[in-house]
Amino acid sequence: MLSGIGPMELLVIFLLILLLFGAKRIPEMAQGMGKGIKEFKKAMKDVQEEVDIASTPTRSPNTLAPTPPANQVPHQAAPAAAPVAAQATAEKKEQPGTPAA
């Protein structure tokens, strides 16, 4: 639709705006539009920052560490098997009536 507007049509539109609003009023209107756009961009930035802050979870340093899930058993160290085996061989050697190996 805009591709049909040529340079002559744009010139006619500009002259009509100049006649309707006057040469003094056009810069004031442009300045007002610029301020409005600037204000709108600032408001959009503020809203985006608020959304970003609200979407990130905050964690204070005084909170406790998260607890493990209920179905997870805490890790326990396995008992050492080597001392038990060494003790059993020592008992065999001390038993009377058994030949020493």
C-alpha positions in Angstrom: 0.0 0.0 0.0 2.8 2.4 0.8 4.8 1.4 -2.2 2.3 3.4 -4.4 3.4 6.7 -2.8 5.9 8.5 -4.9 8.1 11.6 -4.2 5.4 14.0 -5.5 2.8 12.6 -3.2 5.1 12.9 -0.2 5.8 16.5 -1.1 2.1 17.3 -1.3 1.5 15.6 2.1 4.3 17.6 3.7 3.0 20.9 2.2 -0.5 20.1 3.6 0.9 19.5 7.1 2.9 22.7 6.8 -0.2 24.7 5.9 -2.4 23.1 8.6 0.0 23.4 11.5 2.4 26.2 10.6 6.1 26.3 10.5 6.5 27.1 14.2 4.2 24.3 15.4 5.8 21.4 13.5 9.1 21.4 15.5 7.1 21.6 18.7 5.1 18.6 17.7 8.2 16.7 16.6 9.9 17.5 20.0 6.8 16.3 21.8 6.7 13.0 19.8 10.4 12.5 20.6 9.9 13.0 24.3 6.9 10.6 24.2 8.9 7.9 22.4 11.8 8.4 24.9 9.4 8.1 27.8 7.8 4.9 26.3 11.2 3.3 25.8 12.1 4.1 29.4 8.9 2.6 30.7 9.4 -0.6 28.6 12.9 -0.9 30.0 11.7 -0.5 33.6 9.0 -3.1 33.1 11.4 -5.6 31.5 13.8 -5.1 34.5 10.9 -5.8 36.9 10.0 -8.9 35.1 13.6 -10.1 35.0 13.9 -9.5 38.8 10.6 -11.2 39.6 11.5 -14.3 37.5 14.9 -14.9 39.1 14.7 -16.8 42.4 16.3 -14.9 45.2 18.1 -16.8 48.0 19.2 -15.2 51.1 22.5 -16.3 52.8 20.7 -17.3 55.9 18.6 -20.1 54.3 19.3 -23.7 54.9 20.7 -26.1 52.4 18.1 -28.1 50.4 17.2 -31.5 51.8 17.6 -34.6 49.7 14.5 -36.2 48.1 12.7 -38.7 50.4 13.5 -41.7 48.2 17.2 -41.1 48.3 19.2 -42.9 51.1 22.2 -41.0 52.5 25.5 -42.4 51.5 27.2 -44.6 54.2 30.8 -45.8 54.1 31.2 -49.6 53.5 32.8 -51.5 56.5 36.4 -52.4 55.9 36.7 -56.1 55.1 40.5 -56.4 55.3 40.9 -56.2 59.1 38.2 -58.9 59.6 39.9 -61.2 57.2 43.3 -60.6 58.8 41.7 -61.3 62.2 40.2 -64.6 61.0 43.6 -65.8 59.7 45.3 -64.8 63.0 42.7 -66.8 65.0 43.3 -69.9 62.8 47.0 -69.7 63.6 46.4 -69.5 67.3 44.0 -72.4 67.6 45.7 -75.4 69.2 45.5 -78.7 67.4 45.4 -77.3 63.9 48.4 -77.6 61.7 50.1 -74.4 60.7 49.8 -73.6 57.1 
